[in-house]
Every structure is written in C-alpha cells, then in structure tokens.
Amino acid sequence: MNLSLSISDVGITLRTGEDIWQAARALLWKHGIALGYRRLLSDLAGKPGLRIGGGRVRIEPDLFERHFPSPMTSNAQRKPSPARPRKVASSDVKIMAGGYSMDVVDWRTGELRPATGRDLAESVRVVEASGSTGPYSVTVMDVPPLLSDIATYKLCFENARSIRGAYYSSPRQAPFLARMHEVMGEPFSVILGAVSPLKLAEPDLDTLYAAADAGHNYRIRIVGYGVPGVGSPARLAQSAALVMAENYGAKLLLALALPGWTASCGCHAGWATDFRYCNYAFGAPHDFAYRVINAHLSSAIQGIDPTAEPPAVAAVLGTGACVPDEQAAAEKSASALLGALLGTRDFDGAGNLCVDDVFSLEQFVLDCEIAQQAVKMVEAGAASKLMADMSGFDEEMASILSGDEFLSLPSTVEVMRAFYRPSLLFEHMKLRTWQGKGCPDLHAEAKKRVKQKLAESTFQLDADKGKELARIYQEAEKALA
C-alpha cells in the first residue's frame, strides 16, 4: 500500500505568471505609487524612467522590466531544478511553532489573557527544547506600548539561540533594536511597509533615512501582502498582481534613491479570507486550496513553470478556534493529514489559535503530536506488505501449541517494529485500564510536557551581552515609556 496524494489541474501556469507580471507593470505605469515623502521624492527627482506628479510616482514599463525580467524571460534563462525527493522517514518531521500573537492561553491556569514577558521567555524555551523552531511566539504586552517590541526582541535574545523578533510597530523603536543586534553580532533589517492600494508607509521612511543619516546601511525588508477580497482583489492572480506592483515597485524606487542599500521583498496573493469577519480564515476548508494556488502562483511569478515543477505545499496547522478545543483539533488534523499525504514533513503554525491572535503552549504540544500522527498514518501503509506474508506459519503455530505466546513470536516482533510507533500523548487503552491509571486527561498530560521541556531548557546568554542589552533597554525606557 502506498498512501499519497497528488495535486493536478490547479489552473496556474507560467502564462499566468506572465499575465500577473504584465498587469503589475501596467499598474505601476498607469497609476504609480502614492508618495508624498519629500526626501525620497527629492532623491528620485530626475531619475530616468520615472514620472513624478500629482502625489504619485509612475514607473515606465521598460524600467520595470530592466529591474524585474518577465517570468517567460526568467524561465528561458534558467535550468530546470532536479525533482525533489519525497521525505518518507518519520525522523525527518520538522515542526515550526506559530507566532506573532498578542494573547496567550496560560498553560498553568487555562486563562485567556494578554501575553507577558514570562510567557515569551517560557514559550521560546519550550519550543527549542522540543527540537522545534519558528518565529517569536508572542509579543510582550505587559510593558508600555512603545517598549513592547523592544522587550520582545530582548527576551528572545536572552532565552533562545535562534528564535528572534521580526517586526516592530514604531520607527522610534528601530535605533534601540539596531543596537541590540550589534551587541548580538546579528544583522538588523529596517522594515518598510507597502500598503494597499499602492502606497508606502511614510513613518518607515523616517527610520530608513535616520539610519542613512547616521551612516548605517541596513538591509531593507519590504513587508506587504494581500487580504483577498478585503485589502486586495478577491481573485488570487489579481491579488498577486497588486502585491507585486506594491512590493516590486517599492524595491525599484529604493534601488534608485539609495543605490548602496539592499532591499528584499516577496510576492504572494494572500491567504484565505473569512468574509464574515474580514480577516484570514486559517484552518477553514478553503485555506488549503488558497495555499496550493498561492504556491503555484509564486512559482509562476518567479519564472518556474508549476505544471512542470509542482511546488511543495506547506502544511500549516491553522485554526480559528480561540482555545485548545475540538475545533482546533479538527482543523489542525485535517491540514496535517493533507500535508503528509502530499509528501511534506514540514509543519508550521504549531501552537497558534484564533487565526494567529493567540498562542498556547498546551496547543503547541498537542500540535506536535498531531503532525507526528499524520505522518505515522501515511507511513504505516508502507509496511502493509507484511500482512500478506505466510512464511513461517507452520513453525510458529507449532511453537504456540507447545506453550509459547503469540507476543513472543518473531512475526509479532517484526509487525510491531513496522507498525507500532507509540505517541507521547495519545494512548489506546481499554476503559478499565484508563480508569486504573487514574483517568489521565490529555490536556493535563500536555501541561506536564510543557513543564518537562521548561526544565530541559539550558540556554544561557553570555553575561556581558545580557548586561549590554539591559543597558540599551533602560535607555529605551527613558526615551519611550
């Protein structure tokens, strides 16, 4: 038996990518990007290929094409990638924690509340001690608003080897965060928001130019994405065209105005929308369809023919449930099993609830088991050939009739090794056995697992770096609190 799933007839081709590119190019020439920031306008003045006026900067099609060749051109210049081998060993399973939440379900009490510094410190320690990684799980909310992101970055540095802050909400925070990165010897990125439709976040430009004036040259990370039907067109190809115009247009303008800087951006269409509440619908049935289509769109935009080289589709353990409950279990399990059937062994979003507003360490532990369970179910099919094997039957029956037990037979051991991969949390007991063990509760067992992983976390930040981070934070308190 070979359990697998294949995706066909998505409807996205290299021609789709070309159409998106053409639409983005035309949009930037016809309407341009809304821009009133004087310093950037001054740096762009007189640059060939731009038309500036009426509060907008329009980009000539030829200039856009010189910076971003069309998908058809890119495809003609590239060599096809070798086929990606399917991962089949359960040891290959990788689980990424979800992140960015402002609220938590307290793993000790079950209370739903704003996240604290303690929650962040514990969560990144549990995630790393579990052999996982991911973004920072929560934003610290028990400090003044302008210190929230600074405290989040600081606590990640203090409690984790690789989990880091990724966003900041105010340009005033950036200088302190940049200095913290210098202490840690890690690169810092300035964030520039590309805002739909076709605008740049001007406060972010303040941060960028302040850094330039101070002699810094940070990487610029352009952040912009669609919410189909709410902040971008509902049709995903059209949403991708708008996002491409915004992100690529911003990158092109920065390349002209600040040629010594490096800007990075991506392009995708956005994720599934819940039109009742005008937000993402993580975990909904169409969430999976959107992710498949988006993966194919992303390949096509990059000049990769998705019909010839089907892209990998991530298994995201999304849910709209606000607490670890039956809805969370159903939505996350469905996504995990579909992903496992498609051959992925990489799972994202563990611990996230309520789209991504809430993080739960209890749910993180459960999600790790859900992902492993999905992979084990798919891989159990590979061992089914044992079930038709009749070799050794006479000898083993003679052994049984002489007084041996079935549990001691070589065939039993072989089948057990092939099929039996016990879970850390999910048991298969009869009622009396369960009662005899004190009626263990799954949620209670998950909490024990959190406590165990906290005890196993041994990370300690270098003392000198810790002192310097504390000093920078104290300066931020004086300036921003």
N, C-alpha and C positions, 0 to 999 in steps of 0.2 A: 504494500500500500504506500502510495506517495501522495501525501496531502499537500496541495499547493494551490495557489490562486494566481491567475494572470489577468491583467487589465488590457482590454482591447477596445478599439472604436471610441477613443476619447474625443476625437474630433479636432485635436490640436496638431497642427503640422508645422513644418518650417515656414510654409507660406503664411501661417497665422502670425508667427514671429515677425515676418517681414511686414505684414499689414499693421501690426502694433507699432513697429518702428516708424513706418511711413506716417501713421496717424500722430505719433508723438512729435515727429519732426515738423509736420504741418501745423500742429497746435502751437508750437513754440514760435513759429514764424507769423502765424495769423494773430495770435493773442498775446504771446510772450508771458513773462513772469512779472507779477506786480512787485515793484520795488521803489521804495522812497528813501532808502538809506543813503545819505549823502556821500559818505566816504567810499562806499562801494560803487555808487554811480560815478563819482569822480575818477576812480581807478579804471572804470570801464569806458569812460568817455574817449572817443576817437579810435576805439579798437575796431579793426575791420571785421565785417560780418555781423555787426550789431546795429539795431535801430532803436534808439532811446528816445522816449517821448510819451507824454500822457500818463506818466506814472508807471510805465511798463518798459521792459527790455525785451525786444524781439530778436530772435536768433535766426539768421539766414540758413536755409536748408543745407547749403554747401559747407558752411562752418560746422554745423551739427554732424554732418557725415564725416568730415575730416577727423573729428574727435571720437565719433562712435560709428564705425562701419556697420553697414546693414547686416542683418542675420544671414542673408544669402551670401554676401561677400565673406563674412566670417566663416561660414560653412565651407566655402570653396577653398579657403586657405588652411583649414585645419585637417588633421588626420583623425580618422575615427578612433575613439577610445576602445581599448580592449574590453570584451564583455566582462561585467562584474560577476565574480563568483558568488553564488549564494552561500551565506553562512548557515551552517547546519548544526554546529555544536552548541549545546546549552551554555557552555563556558564562555561563549562569545557574547552573551547577552550584556548589553550596556544600558544603564538606566540613568536618565538625566532628571534631576529634580526640576520642578516648576519654580517660577519666581515672580518677583516684582510686586507681590501682594502688600496691601496696607493693613490687612487684618489677619488674625490667626484664630484657629480653634485651639485653645490651650490644651496641650496633651495631658496635663495633670487633672484639670477640672472639667474639661469639655466646654468651657465658656467661649463664646464668640466675641472677640474684642479687638481693639487696635493693637498692632504689633509693637513690641518694646525691644530695647536693645538686648535684653536677655533672650528673647525669642530668636532674634537673628543669630546671636552667638551660638545658641544651642542647635539651631537648625543646620547651620553650615557644618558644625562638628559632627552631627548625626549623619548628614549626607556623605561627608568624606569618609567617616568611619565605616559606612555601609558599602564603600567601594564605588560610590557614585560621584557625579559632579553636576554642574549646572550653573545657572545664574544665581545671584543672591536671592534668597527665598522671600524675604520681606524687607520693607522699608521701615526704618525706625520712626515711630510716631510719638514717643514719649519725651520728645525734646521740642523746642521752638521750631516752627516750620522751616526757617532758613538754615537750621542746623541738621535737619532730618537726613538729607542726602550725605552730608559730611560725616555724620555719625555712622551711617550705613557703610560708607567706604572704609572708615576707620575700623569698625568692628570686623569687617571681612578680612582686612589685613591682619588683625590681631588673632583671628580664630581659624583661618583656613589657608591652605597652601595655594589653592588655585581659584576658589570662588571669589569673585570680585564684584564691586559695584559697576554699573554700566551706564546709568543715566543721572542727570542732575536737573533740578527743576528751575534754577535761577542762575543767570550768568554771574551773580555775585559770589556764588559758591566755587566757581571754577578755579580762581587763583589758589585757594586753600587745598583743593583736591589735586591740583597740579604739583604743589609742593609735597604732598603726601606721596604721590607717585615717585617723585625724585628720591625721597627717603628710601622707598622700597626698591628703587632701581628698575621700575617698570614704566612703560610708555603711557603717556596721557593723551587722550583724544578730546578735542573740542567738539561739542555737538552743535549741529546746525539743523534746525527743523525745516523741512519742506512741507508747507501747509496747504492742504487742498482748499479751493482750487487755485493752483499756480501762484503761490506766494512763498516768501521766505520769512522765517521768524526773525524779526529785526533785533530783539534783545540778544539773540545768539550771536549776531554780527558784532554787538558791543564786546562780547567776550573774545571773539576772534581778533578784532582789531586791538583790543587791550593787550592781548598776548603778543601780537606782532610788534606793538609799540615797545613792549618790554624786552624785545629781542628773542622771543621764543619762536619755535617753528614746530608746532604740534600737528599731529595728523587731525584732519577734519572728518568727522563721521556724520554724514548726511542721513538724517532719520526722517523718513516719510513713507506712509503706507495707506492703503485704501481701506475703507469700510464699505464694501459694495452695497449700493442702494441707499447709503446714508451720507458718506463722505466722498464717494466716488461712484461711477456708473455701476448699475447692478450686474450687467453682463461682464464677466470676468476679463475678457480680452480688452474691452473698453476701459475697465478699471485699470488694467495693466498699462494701457496707453497713457492714461492721465498720470499714473505714478511714475512712469518712465520719463514723461515730459518734465515733471517736477524735480525728480532726483537727478536725472542726467543734465537737465538744464541748469540746476544749481551747481553741479560739479563743473560744468563748462564755464560758467561765469566766474567761479572761484579760480579756475585754472588761468583765466585771462587776467584777473585782477591781482592775484597773489601767486605768481608763477613758481615761487620757491616752496610753496606748501603742497601737501598731498591730501587729496580728498577721496574718500571711499563711499560708495553707495551701492545699493542693490535695487532690484526691481521685482516686485511680485504684485499680484492682483488684490491681495487681501484675503481674509478668511470668511467663513460662513457667517451670515448676519441673521439675527433674530429681529424680525421687523416689528414684533410687538413691543420690544423694549429698546430698539435701535442700538444694539450692542452686538458683540460677537456671540456666536452660538456654539461655543466649544462643547463637544460631546453630542450634539444633535446629529441625526442621521445624515443630513446633507453636509456636515462638517467634513466627513471623509471624502465625499465627492469633490468638494471645493479644493481640498488638499491635493487630490490626484490631478485635477485640472490645473491647479496652480503650479505643480511640479513640472507638468508638461509645458505650460506657458513659459516658465522660467528657462527651461532648456531651449525652447524655440527662440526666445529673445536673445540668448547667448550664441545663436547660430548652430545649435545642436538639434538635429532632426529627431524629435521624440518618437517618431514611428520607427526609426532605425535603431536608436539607442534609448529605449524606455528609461526614464529616470527612476531612481529609487524614491519611494514614498515613505516618509517618516510616520511612525506610529506615535501619535500624540494622545496621551491619556487625559483628554479634556472632559470637563463636565460642567453642567450648570448648577449642580447641587451645591448648597451652601454649607453643608456639614457632611461628615462621612456617613452616608446612609445608602439605602437601596438604589436610589437613582445614580449616585456616584459609582456604585459597584457595577450597575448595568451598563452605563455609558462608557466607563473606562474599560470594562472587559470586552465590549464589542469592538472598540478601537484596537485594543491589544491583539485580539484574535485575528482581525482582518490584516493587521500589520504582519503578524507572524506567518500567516498563510501566504503573504506576498514575499516572504523571504527575509524581511528585516529582522535584525536582532538588536536594533537600537530603538529605545523607547524614551519619549520626552514627556514632560509635564507631570511627573510624579509628585504628589502632594498638593497640587493645585485644586482649588474648589471655586465655585461661583465665577465661572469663566476664568479669571485669574485674580480676583479680588481677595481671595482668602487662601492661606497656606496652612496645612495641617501636617504635623509630623506623624501623627497616627495614620493619616491617609497616605503619607509617603511610604510608610512601612507596608501598608496594605497594597499600594500600587506596585511595589517591588515584587510582591507575591503574585499579583495579577499578571504582570508581564511574564514572570517565570512560568506561571501556569499555562499561559497561552502558548509559549514556546514548547513546553513539555508536551502539550496536547498534540501539536503539529508533529513533533519529532517522534512521538510514540508510534505513529503509523509506519515508520521505517523499520521497526522491529517486528512487524506483524508476520513476516515470513516464518518466524519460529513456530507460530501456532499451527502450521500445517505439517510440521516435521514429525514423522512417525518412527524415526530411528531410535533404537534402544528400548522400545516399548516392552518387549518380552522380558528383557533382563530386569528392567525396573519393576515390572509387575511381580516378577519372581521375588525380588527383594522386599516388596511390600508384603507379599503373602508369607514371607519368612519373619515378619515382625518389624520391618523398618517403617519410618514415617514418610509421607509424601513431602513434608517440608525439608527432609534431608537429601532428597534425590538430586543428582546433577542437573536434570532438566528443570527442576524448580529453581535451583540457583541461577541457571542460565536465563530463564524467563525473568526472574526477579531483577537481575542485573540489567536486562534490556529495557524493562518497563518501569520498574519501581524507582521513582525519584521523589522521595518524600519532601513535603513542604515544611518550612519552618513554622508556619501558622495554620495551614489548612489540614485538618485531621479527618479520618474516615472511621469513626468509632460507632459501634452499636450503642443504643441508648444506655444500657446498664453500665457499659464501660465508661461512657461520658459522665454518668452520674457518680460512678465510683471515683473518678478523678476530680470530683468537686464541681462539676458542670462548668468547665472553663469557658470564659467569654472571649470571643475573638478580639473585641476592642480592648479588653484588659490585657490580652496577650500582646497586642500591638504596642501598648504603652510600656509593657515590660521590655519589649525590644528597643524602644526609644531609650529607656533608661540604661540598658546594657550598652548601646552604642555610645551614649554620652560618656560612660565610664571607660570605654575603649579609646576615646579620643585623646591623643597625647600631644597635639600640636602646641608649640610654644614659640611665640615671636621673639626674635632677638631683642634683648633688653634695651639696647641703645636705640634701635629703631622704634621700639614702643614708647620710649621717653620723648623722642622727637615727634612722633605722631600726636602724643598727648599735648605737647607744646603748641603744635600747629592748631589743634582743636581748641585750645584755650584762647588763642588769638582769634579764631573764628567766632568763639562765643562773645568776645568783647566787641567784635565788629558787626555781628549779625543778630545776636539774640535779642 
